[in-house]
Amino acid sequence: AMYLALAGPASPEETAGAGHPLYYPEQPPPHAAGLRDTRDLSDVRIGIIPEYFAAATDEIVVANSKMLGQFLARGATLVNVTYPSLFAMGRAHTITILAEFAANLDKYHAAHEADYAYDTQVKLALARSMSARDVLAAQQCKTFFVKAAQKLFKQVDVLVTPATAREAVAVEEAETMDLVLTEEYMRFMQLGNFLGTPGVSFPVGTTAAGLPIAMTLTGRWWEEHLLLRLAAAAEDARGPPPKPARWYD
């Protein structure tokens, strides 16, 4: 809906046909219905995949659990759900995004390969080592996961996860190349990035060191209005966050 507001609706020639797994019958006009209805969430079903929700540091899980409790206190229903191979989906997402990454940079590769940061060089090397079969398999996985998401969002209205799997690292502490850290930061955004489902992230607390902790809610295609409503409810429940030690206005 956010993209629709900027770009306008797609023409019939640009949309997938009714038999296509990515077909959505109608692109509704963007709206913010219910944005101020934050105290009564009894019409909202929040899906949680327990093992996925818990795939983060203890401080992050605790802060997210507290905010989840605030939603339940306002009447929302928590539904335990399953989704096939979320971590495998991350691999398909990685193959897809790296292939696009390498293809777009291919014309610069010969002249600038050594100019890229080390982590970029590693990612490009991985991408250039992949075969067409790898990319095709990733797209077949995407179709599978889209269908699974369509089934999931018949059971619930949104899916809840932490925003990241670990807390922020100070710039001076970050290594030049840390692919493990990158995965921990990106772990929970793959559903939206790979399948195109809308999502919203918002603060839910801070670590003992004062670093921010956030939650992510992922919703159905074209239902940003519900995500904005729940983000507003979280903001109302938590109140204004404390200012960080370093603050620039």
N, C-alpha and C positions, 0 to 999 in steps of 0.2 A: 504494500500500500504506500509506503514511503517513496519507493521508486516510481510508482504510478503517479503520485502527486507531482513528481518532477518531470517525468517523461511523457505522461499521458498514456491512455490505453493502447494496447497493441492492436494492430490491424488483424483481420481474420487470417491473412496470409502468414502472419508471424506467430500464430498460436498453434499448439499441438492439436491434432485431431482428437475426436472423442474416444478413439480406441487406444490412444497413446497413454503409457503409464504416467506421464507427467501432465496429462490433460487436467486443466481446471475449468469447469464449465463456464465460469463468468468472472471477470475481474471487477469486483465491486468498487464503487467510488470510495476513496479514503474518508474516514470519519473517526471521531473520538468519543463514540457513544459510551456512557457510563463512567467517564473519566473521573468525575467527582463522587462516584458511588464507591467509596473506599472502606466504609465501616461495616457493610454487610456483604460478605463474600460467599453467602450460602449457595449461590448458583455456580460456583467455581469448583471444578475438580482438578486437583493438582496431582500429577503423576510423579512417582519417584521410583527409580531403579536403585534399590538399597546399596548394592555393591558398587555401582557407578558413583552414586552420591558420596560414598565413603572413600573414593579414590583420591584423597587429598590429605594434606597435613591435619593433625588433630585440631589446631586452632581454627582452621578454615571450616572444618566439619562442624565444630561446636557453634561457631557464629552463624553458619547457615541453618543449623538445626533450630537455633533460637528464633531466627526470622521465620522459619517455617511454622514454628509454634505460634507466632503472632498471626499468621494467615489463618491457622486453624481456630484460634481464639475469635476470629471475626467470622467464623462460620464456614470456611472453605473445607472441602473434603479431600483427604489424602488417600490416594489409590496406589497400591503397589503394582507396578507393571513390569513387563519384561520387553526387551528389545534385542533382536538377534545380533550377537557379535559386534557390540559397539566398538571394541578395540580393533577388530578386524576392519571395520568401516574406516577407522583412522588410517589404516594402511592404504586402502583404496583412495582415500582423500589425498594422502601424501603423493601417491603415484600420479594422480590427476593434476594436482597443483604444480608438482615439479616438472611434469611434461609441458604444461602451459608456460611455466617459468622459463624453461630452457628454449622452447620454440620462439618465444618473444625476444630472447636475448641472443639468439643464434647469429644474427648479423653482426653482433659486436664481439662474438666469442674469440675469434682469432686475434684480434687487435688488443683485447682488454682482459683476457682470461686472468693474467697475473695481477691485474689492478683490483680485483674484487677482494672483499674480506675473506678470511679463511673459511668461515662457515658457508659463505656463498659459493666458494670454489668447490667445497665438498658436495653441496646440494646440486650444483650444476653437473659435477662428475657422476653423481648417482643418476640424475635425470638422463644424461647422455648415454648411460650404460643400459637403460631400459629398452625393451623391445616393443614393437607394435602390439604383440600379444599381451604384454603387461598392461598397456594403456586400454586395450579393448576389454580385458578382464575387469579392470577398475570401473569401466562404464557399465558393464553387465552387473557388477556389484551395486552401482548407483541405482539402477532400475530396481533391483531387489530391495534396497534400503528405502527407496521412495515408497514402494508398496507397503513395506513394514510400517513406515511412519504414518501412512494413511490409515492403517488398522489401529495404530497406537492412538491417534487423535480422535478415534471414535469412542475410545474408553475414557479419555481425559481431555481437558481443555488446554493445559500447559504441562510441560515437563520441567522439573526443577533440578538444577545441578549447581555446584559452586561455579564461580566464574573462572577460577584458575585452581590448579592442583597444589600450588605452593605460593608462599608470600613473595612479594617483590624483593629483588636483590639490589642493593645499592650499586650505583654505576661503577664505583671504584672497586667493588668486589666481583663484578661480573667478568668472566673470562671472555677472551676474544671469540672462542668457539666452544659452545656448550649445547650440543644438540639435545641432551637430556633435559636441560633447563627449558629449552624451546618447546619440547613436547609437553612439559608440565604446565607451561603457560597456555598452550593451545589445546589441551586435552578435551575440554568441554565445549569448544566452539566448532568442532568438526561437523556436528549434526546440522547446524545452520549453514555453515560455509559450503558443505558438500551438497546438501539437499535443497538449499534455498528457503528453508523455513525461517520466519522472523524470530528474533530474540531480543531480549533487553537485559542489561546488566546494571546493577545498582549496589551501593554500599550497604553492608549489613553489620559492620563492626570493624574493630581494629585488633591487631596483634598486641602482645605484651610490649613490643617495641614501638607501638604506635603506627604500624603500617596498615594500610587499608585492606579490608577483606570484602569481597563482593559475591553476590549471587547472580546466576543467570536463569532466566525463564525462557523456554522455547515454546512457541505456539504454532497453531495451524497457519497455513499459507493465507495471507490477506487478513489476519486477525490481530494486527498490531494494536488495535484499540483496547483489547483485553490486556495485553502486555503493559501498555501505558497505565491502565487502571491499577494493575497489581503493583507496578513500580511506584505509583502515587500512594497506594496503601502502605507499602513498605516505608516510604519516606515519612508518612504520617505516623506510623507506629514507632519508628526509631527516633524521629526528631532530627534536628540539624546535627550533622557530624562535627566532631571537634576539629578545630583548625590544626593543621600539621605544624611541627616545630619551625619549618621553613615555609613562610607564607608570603606570596607575592600577589598583590591585588592590582 
